[in-house]
């Protein structure tokens, strides 16, 4: 009798794992779609504002890139 209960528990646990994997896959697909839409809007806004709206293209002007000349 104990073997039957153990088998049923294993089957139910496997079904639960499959359902959780499906939910995780749906969540990953939704996140990928949302990230794609956000990236698309970022590109459109960057094009419309000539790249001035995004913070990725700005260069730091404080001390970076200073070189001394060799004489």
Secondary structure as a PSIPRED ss2 file (coil, helix, strand):
# PSIPRED VFORMAT (PSIPRED V4.0)

   1 X C   1.000  0.000  0.000
   2 X H   0.000  1.000  0.000
   3 X H   0.000  1.000  0.000
   4 X H   0.000  1.000  0.000
   5 X H   0.000  1.000  0.000
   6 X H   0.000  1.000  0.000
   7 X H   0.000  1.000  0.000
   8 X H   0.000  1.000  0.000
   9 X H   0.000  1.000  0.000
  10 X H   0.000  1.000  0.000
  11 X H   0.000  1.000  0.000
  12 X H   0.000  1.000  0.000
  13 X H   0.000  1.000  0.000
  14 X H   0.000  1.000  0.000
  15 X H   0.000  1.000  0.000
  16 X H   0.000  1.000  0.000
  17 X H   0.000  1.000  0.000
  18 X H   0.000  1.000  0.000
  19 X H   0.000  1.000  0.000
  20 X H   0.000  1.000  0.000
  21 X H   0.000  1.000  0.000
  22 X H   0.000  1.000  0.000
  23 X H   0.000  1.000  0.000
  24 X H   0.000  1.000  0.000
  25 X H   0.000  1.000  0.000
  26 X H   0.000  1.000  0.000
  27 X H   0.000  1.000  0.000
  28 X H   0.000  1.000  0.000
  29 X H   0.000  1.000  0.000
  30 X H   0.000  1.000  0.000
  31 X H   0.000  1.000  0.000
  32 X H   0.000  1.000  0.000
  33 X H   0.000  1.000  0.000
  34 X H   0.000  1.000  0.000
  35 X H   0.000  1.000  0.000
  36 X H   0.000  1.000  0.000
  37 X H   0.000  1.000  0.000
  38 X H   0.000  1.000  0.000
  39 X H   0.000  1.000  0.000
  40 X H   0.000  1.000  0.000
  41 X H   0.000  1.000  0.000
  42 X H   0.000  1.000  0.000
  43 X H   0.000  1.000  0.000
  44 X H   0.000  1.000  0.000
  45 X H   0.000  1.000  0.000
  46 X H   0.000  1.000  0.000
  47 X H   0.000  1.000  0.000
  48 X H   0.000  1.000  0.000
  49 X C   1.000  0.000  0.000
  50 X C   1.000  0.000  0.000
  51 X C   1.000  0.000  0.000
  52 X C   1.000  0.000  0.000
  53 X C   1.000  0.000  0.000
  54 X C   1.000  0.000  0.000
  55 X C   1.000  0.000  0.000
  56 X C   1.000  0.000  0.000
  57 X C   1.000  0.000  0.000
  58 X C   1.000  0.000  0.000
  59 X C   1.000  0.000  0.000
  60 X C   1.000  0.000  0.000
  61 X C   1.000  0.000  0.000
  62 X C   1.000  0.000  0.000
  63 X C   1.000  0.000  0.000
  64 X C   1.000  0.000  0.000
  65 X C   1.000  0.000  0.000
  66 X C   1.000  0.000  0.000
  67 X C   1.000  0.000  0.000
  68 X C   1.000  0.000  0.000
  69 X C   1.000  0.000  0.000
  70 X C   1.000  0.000  0.000
  71 X C   1.000  0.000  0.000
